[in-house]
Amino acid sequence: MSQKLHGKIEGLAAAERAALERLYRTHSAPERVVGDLLGRRLCAVAAAIRRQVGVLVDRRGAVTHVVVGDPQRLELPDIGRARASKGRLRGLRLIHVHLHGEALTDDDLTDLARLGFDLVAALTLDGDQPAQVHIGHIVPTRPGDVMRDVRPHVTLPAANWPAAEIDAEALIRELESELGAKAPLVRLVDARERALIIHVGGESQTEAEDSLDELAELCRTAKVEVLGRVLQRRREIDNATVLGKGRLEQVVLEAMQQDATLLVFDRELTPAQMRGVARATEMKVLDRTQLILDVFASRARSREGQIEVELAQLRYALPRLGSRDDAMSRLTGGIGGVGPGETKLEVDKRRARDRMHRLETELERFGRNRALRRRGRERTEVATVALIGYTNVGKSSLLNALSKSDVFTEDLLFATLDPTSRRVRAPSGRTVIFTDTVGFIRDLPKELLGAFQATLEEARESDLLAIVVDAGHPQLESQLRSVEKILEAQGMGDKPRMLIVNKIDRAHDGATVRDLCQRRGAQQVSALTREGVAGLLSVIDGALDDARSWRPPEAPEPEPWSPLDPSPG
């Protein structure tokens, strides 16, 4: 067993170090919170050096770590992330001395939840002997507790030394019994990670839950198993850890109970926030943008798609290179160079920019090839229709139904990453090229705009935009607004378009679908059952004739302001 002393040991005399090292050889009875001899020696040495002193004790009663702090607090060493198995505590208890008679502090309780200790105990002093014992342990949560302001730990009333009436072994067995009962019994066989998904923001409860639903679908597409959800409504996002301190403690405890390996945030995190959450939780952290990039990377098949994804990943990673802890720890100098040369950070950034330049050059070549193909279609006066819309609304299935082809389809977000075109003979006899495009998503990260370049080009150069929405989705109008917002931002607000409501066989709200169709003149189809597909082709054929004279609907004129109004706004 290591005899190393941890923490602030500078300035200690040889006799004081020897007294601290003797703690390693002091056994504590497992059924006691802290054994009599260990507690007395711990208090005696803390009183002598006037610093907090703590020990980590395993379930056999052996001391595994001796830690020295300052008079106010104790900073624990890195004890690793591993626990014995799901639903279990770490198998260590923290026993330490408070010099000024204080009870358990917020730092003590944070360590308890973050590190999954069996329990934490603080001894107060009477001279150089123990006076009282303050004990805290975690509280296994019930389903939904993590969504509310429920503290993940409890502190017992202060007990006079030696607190012999508390059976520590029985307490720990009971806690682990509850934890084990709440650990998931079924796992996804092909899951790469197990995650808690987290939403923090000022939106309404319904909007936040819809956003978490979409994040859960992204996780499913990335083969990440979602074990639980955390929702915190707050106007101001914590600059360091996104969540508030109390809620972050709940997240750590819930992750431990569920055996989660990953935290996924439903927003883009700054490098400082990602680093702060990772340090506070000792877990892997992912944000929404990284998750989408991971989905793209796993599903890109064509060379152009792979280049677009790698370029998007580099654009995301470049401003975050400076947040790496080891970025400035190494220096590289060229042969014959003067001074230390480039820092490792500078080398990484230069290599990333060089790689981005090569990828952009290669993408330009693909773009020129697409332009040549489009000019060829223009010379032959072939009409083009771009199927666009939110991800997973059934665009590929609709293309298959229209063209009687077998384009790859799957009930996953971003199943299509490369534009796919098929020729179709319209009722008028003309040839129409339908192009299936990458689905959009709300709050599209700026790093991903490049990955949508081919889709945006096909949409921009098409004769008609066929916007597809999912009748079975409860937020179809919100998804439609997201698509139209992206089109407007890309300068396509005045493109001829029509609206297609797909999956009417799975309509979530028939009244909403009927109202949307009446207001927008939408066509209702089911790509799965082929209902309405033949009629849709005729409508598209006619819409292509009207495309040149199409104008976007004008916004209604605002009502004139009246002096009786409370304000002109």
LINVENDA-V160176 format. One record per helix or strand. SS is the DSSP state (2 for helix, 1 for strand). FROM is the first residue (numbers start at 1). LEN is the number of residues. If there is no record, write none. Layout:
ss=SS from=FROM len=LEN
ss=SS from=FROM len=LEN
//
This chain:
ss=1 from=5 len=3
ss=2 from=14 len=12
ss=2 from=36 len=14
ss=1 from=53 len=6
ss=1 from=63 len=6
ss=1 from=92 len=7
ss=2 from=106 len=10
ss=1 from=119 len=8
ss=1 from=129 len=10
ss=2 from=145 len=3
ss=1 from=153 len=3
ss=1 from=159 len=2
ss=2 from=168 len=15
ss=1 from=193 len=9
ss=2 from=205 len=17
ss=1 from=224 len=10
ss=1 from=238 len=1
ss=1 from=242 len=1
ss=2 from=245 len=14
ss=1 from=262 len=4
ss=2 from=271 len=11
ss=1 from=284 len=4
ss=2 from=288 len=12
ss=2 from=303 len=16
ss=2 from=321 len=3
ss=1 from=331 len=2
ss=1 from=342 len=2
ss=2 from=344 len=36
ss=1 from=383 len=8
ss=2 from=395 len=9
ss=1 from=420 len=6
ss=1 from=431 len=6
ss=1 from=440 len=1
ss=2 from=446 len=3
ss=2 from=450 len=12
ss=1 from=464 len=7
ss=2 from=476 len=14
ss=1 from=497 len=6
ss=2 from=504 len=3
ss=2 from=510 len=11
ss=1 from=523 len=2
ss=1 from=526 len=1
ss=1 from=531 len=1
ss=2 from=533 len=17
//
